[in-house]
């Protein structure tokens, strides 16, 4: 499973763990879930730009921070060579972070060999 599908799943997991999402957070969840579609049209920069336009720098809520972490993981390899080892390490750290904040994440790590 590539990064885009993992981002989609993690967004869904955050949404389940935080069911009373504010409208901005709901939009962010949906944009994260759409990452695989943006990959299909070969323009992840549009995905990145769309998500960045939803960020409220004053929002320090737990949900906002969780969604930003998922977003940051998604764009980790966007502007350079895909780094498999770095991506796996980042996923492990993100998984631990999400679990610590009550977000259920599968125990088995995905392959993460590509987008």
Order of alpha helices (4+ residues) and beta strands (2+ residues): alpha-alpha-alpha-alpha-alpha-alpha
